[in-house]
Amino acid sequence: MWLITIDPDKCQGDGECGDVCPVTILSVVEVGGKKITQVTGNADDCMGCSSCVATCTHEAITVVEM
Ligand code: SF4
């Protein structure tokens, strides 16, 4: 099982992480007028591949095994 953390201060909501996620659990949402990515799918589906981490140019995502 993997813990996905997205820093809302670093995230720019460009959605590139969601585009590469093989299990499509990341989506861009609007919170308080700002677009950010959140885990909108089932976090249990995360494979821990870290594609989202590697893709994010803002270093906003961490994925660690629980
Ligand atoms: S680690 Fe892989 S499966 Fe998990 S959220 Fe990131 S891209 Fe998706």
Boltz pocket constraint, residues with backbone or C-beta under 6 A from the ligand:
constraints:
  - pocket:
      binder: B
      contacts: [[A, 2], [A, 4], [A, 17], [A, 20], [A, 21], [A, 22], [A, 23], [A, 24], [A, 25], [A, 26], [A, 45], [A, 46], [A, 47], [A, 48], [A, 49], [A, 50], [A, 51], [A, 52], [A, 53], [A, 63]]
      max_distance: 6.0
